[in-house]
Amino acid sequence: MTPIKTKRLLLRKIVYEDAKDMFEYAVDPEVGPKAGWLPHKSIEETKRVIEGMINSNEIYSIVYQTKMIGTIGIHTKNDKKYLGYVLNRNYWRQGIMTEACKAVIIYLFNELNLDVIYISHFLDNHKSEGLIKKLDFELIGSKKDIVQGEPKEVLEYKIERFRFERKMLRWQ
Ligand SMILES: CC(C)(COP(=O)(O)OP(=O)(O)OC[C@H]1O[C@@H](n2cnc3c(N)ncnc32)[C@H](O)[C@@H]1OP(=O)(O)O)[C@@H](O)C(=O)NCCC(=O)NCCS
């Protein structure tokens, strides 16, 4: 993953030194559980999570004015590439994740040559739903899943290359 610069953000590989900034939002009950993970209990836990992310080589830290405020990356499930993201609550609703997602989607199609990108969200996560619709992903279905022992309805979306190419000029 090469670093990506946008108007306001630097997206770069996650590093151990991000632990303090990540812990700040990872303890927030409104952040992790919306993405399927429990709030962190200690900075040691955050460091272990970062270690896994470093090894996966698929996660960017989102850096805004020198502070790490979230992550965005891809994970592979059943041979499908899913985009995933979380943001420190202090930075919500400023268009930051829209800006980060557009840049990463352009990178995934243009540099990594993916033909389709998937995203999913829990049925009750209306913030993520709004973001996904703003990015013009199309709904392809829903499924039931067990997350942290709880039954959850998950909505799944995709964007294919031809649909993305229609958007790209407007995004850049
Ligand atoms: C979902 C999340 C990443 C959105 O990040 P953000 O930077 O605040 O999003 P943006 O400002 O780019 O907003 C994009 C769109 O998302 C929707 N949205 C974002 N925040 C919203 C809110 N508080 N209420 C309603 N809609 C919201 C809107 O449709 C918005 O478009 P608009 O501003 O033109 O109306 C952020 O709320 C978050 O980290 N939530 C917790 C973790 C999470 O849910 N991760 C995703 C798991 S699928």
The ligand as an ORCA input file, in Angstrom:
! r2SCAN-3c Opt
* xyz 0 1
  C     -19.645      5.903      9.569
  C     -18.526      6.945      9.762
  C     -17.219      6.373      9.283
  C     -18.883      8.185      8.920
  O     -17.759      9.052      8.880
  P     -17.914     10.633      8.627
  O     -16.568     11.178      8.278
  O     -18.620     11.235      9.772
  O     -18.845     10.636      7.345
  P     -19.030     11.868      6.337
  O     -18.969     13.155      7.097
  O     -18.101     11.694      5.180
  O     -20.547     11.662      5.872
  C     -20.911     10.945      4.710
  C     -22.399     10.618      4.765
  O     -22.644      9.649      5.779
  C     -23.889      9.928      6.428
  N     -23.642     10.311      7.814
  C     -22.435     10.464      8.419
  N     -22.594     10.794      9.708
  C     -23.919     10.851      9.941
  C     -24.709     11.153     11.077
  N     -24.148     11.477     12.253
  N     -26.052     11.114     10.951
  C     -26.636     10.789      9.768
  N     -25.929     10.521      8.644
  C     -24.596     10.543      8.731
  C     -24.521     11.089      5.665
  O     -25.284     10.553      4.601
  C     -23.271     11.799      5.125
  O     -23.523     12.572      3.973
  P     -23.984     14.127      4.138
  O     -23.052     14.763      5.129
  O     -23.835     14.677      2.753
  O     -25.398     14.069      4.636
  C     -18.412      7.369     11.266
  O     -19.682      7.768     11.723
  C     -17.906      6.244     12.157
  O     -16.691      6.034     12.293
  N     -18.837      5.511     12.781
  C     -18.463      4.419     13.719
  C     -17.771      3.252     13.020
  C     -18.574      2.714     11.848
  O     -19.787      2.752     11.834
  N     -17.832      2.175     10.863
  C     -18.459      1.593      9.689
  C     -18.837      0.204      9.903
  S     -19.766     -0.437      8.504
*
